[in-house]
Amino acid sequence: MFKALSDPTRRRVLQLLREGPLSAGELSEQFNVSKPTMSAHFAVLKDADLVHTEKAGKSVIYHLKLSVLEEALLGFVHSFGVGAQTPKLKKETVR
């Protein structure tokens, strides 16, 4: 998952998919890279289980698996203790 998220192009693909499903062609139009390069990015995202695809005629439609991404990011954040309950501090009495 972290390999998939480490690349700015793949992060941008995920941002675009937050707006809704898009075809491989529609996504590729947003980047100034070759189709084989985009295919490699799509494969990494798919292998990380961040997107799923469906065939629509000759097109491949990509969908964001937001719940998978949210779970992974929350797990990562919690591994650093962020969001964990902090111990309550004793209040000092002022005299």
N, C-alpha and C positions, 0 to 999 in steps of 0.2 A: 504494500500500500504506500509506504513512504517513498519508494522509488517512483511510483506513479505520480505522487504529489510533488516530487522534487523538481519537476520540469515546468517552467512557466507556460509553455504551450498547452500542456495537459491540464494545468490549473485553469487556464482560460477556456478550454473546451468544457470543463465542468461548470464554469460560470455560465457559459452560453446555454448549457443544457438545463440549468436551473429555471430558465424561462419556458422550457418545454422541449419535447422531442424534436430532433433535427436530423436530416439525412446526412450521410457522410459528405456528400457534395456541398450541402449548405454550410456545414462546419468547415470544410476545407477552404471555401471561398473567403473565410475570415482570416486566413493566414497566408503569408508569402513563402510557402514551402512546397516542395513537390508532393504529389499524391502518394508515392511510396513512403515518404517521411510521415505524412499524416496517418497512413495505414499503420505504421509502426507505433505511433502514439495511441491510436485507437486500440491496438492489440494490448499495449501495456495497461490501459485503463480497463479493458475487458478482463485481462488476467488478474488484475487487482480487485475484480468484482465491483468496480465503481459504476459501471454502465452495463446495460444489456441491450441487445439488438433484436430487431425484427425485420424480416424481409417484406418489402412493399413493392411488388413488381420487380424492377431491376434495381431499386434503391435499397439501401440498408439504413434503417432508422435507429438512431441512438437515443436511449433513455437514461437519465441519471438515476442511480440507486441511492437516493439521498439518505435513507435510513442506514445503509452500510457505511457511508461516509461519516454520518453523525456519530454512530457507535464507535467507529475507529478513532475519531478525533476526541470524543469524550473519554475513551479509554486511555488515550495518550495523555491528555490533560490530567486525568486522575492519577496516572502513574507518577506524577510529580507532586501529588498531594494538593493540587489546586482544586478548590471546591470542597475539600474535606472539611469537616467541622474542626474549628480551632478550639483549643481548650479555653474555658472561661477563666478570666483573670479575676483575682480577688480584688474587690474594691477596697481601697484604703479609706479609713475613717479620718476625716479632717476634723481637728479639734479647735 
